[in-house]
């Protein structure tokens, strides 16, 4: 069985995507507090919901990246077969 290895560069990129998802969820939380004029304690009291939103954002990023990867792969395979 072949081992699957992630390089340090790939790990840093994935950590970057996760951190970006967390910051985006945090920003959405701040925006909703300002828009709906609620208390700022919701910034830390709703941390579990923020983590769920961050996970959903990360999942959307993964789906988008896979979609782009499939398109590029199909495009490259089509270009190679025409040569």
C-alpha positions in Angstrom: 0.0 0.0 0.0 1.3 3.4 -0.9 1.7 6.0 1.8 0.1 9.4 1.2 2.5 12.2 2.2 1.8 15.9 2.5 4.8 18.2 2.0 5.4 21.1 4.4 4.4 23.5 1.6 1.0 21.7 1.2 0.5 21.7 5.0 1.2 25.4 5.2 -1.2 26.1 2.4 -4.0 24.1 4.0 -3.4 25.8 7.4 -3.6 29.1 5.6 -7.0 28.2 4.1 -8.2 27.1 7.5 -7.0 30.4 9.2 -8.6 32.4 6.3 -11.9 30.5 6.9 -11.7 31.3 10.6 -11.0 35.0 10.0 -13.9 35.2 7.5 -16.3 33.6 9.9 -15.0 36.0 12.6 -15.6 38.9 10.3 -19.1 37.7 9.5 -19.8 37.5 13.2 -18.6 41.1 13.7 -20.7 42.2 10.8 -23.8 40.6 12.2 -23.2 42.1 15.6 -22.9 45.6 14.1 -25.8 45.1 11.6 -28.3 43.7 14.1 -27.1 46.0 17.0 -26.6 43.1 19.4 -24.2 42.8 22.4 -20.5 42.3 21.8 -20.5 39.4 24.2 -21.8 37.4 21.3 -18.4 37.6 19.8 -17.1 35.0 22.3 -20.4 33.4 23.3 -21.1 32.2 19.8 -17.7 30.7 19.2 -19.1 27.2 18.4 -21.4 28.6 15.7 -18.4 30.5 14.3 -16.4 27.3 14.1 -19.3 25.6 12.3 -19.5 28.5 9.8 -15.7 28.4 9.4 -15.9 24.6 8.6 -18.6 25.3 6.1 -16.5 28.0 4.4 -13.5 25.6 4.4 -15.7 22.9 2.8 -16.8 25.4 0.1 -13.2 26.3 -0.6 -12.3 22.6 -0.9 -15.2 22.0 -3.4 -14.2 25.1 -5.4 -10.6 24.0 -5.5 -11.6 20.5 -6.6 -13.8 21.9 -9.3 -11.0 24.1 -10.7 -8.6 21.1 -10.5 -10.9 18.9 -12.5 -11.4 21.6 -15.1 -7.7 22.2 -15.4 -7.0 18.5 -15.6 -9.6 17.9 -18.3 -8.3 20.9 -20.2 -4.7 19.6 -20.0 -5.8 16.1 -21.0 -7.7 17.5 -24.0 -4.7 19.5 -25.0 -2.3 16.6 -24.8 -4.5 14.3 -26.9 -4.9 16.8 -29.7 -1.1 17.2 -30.2 
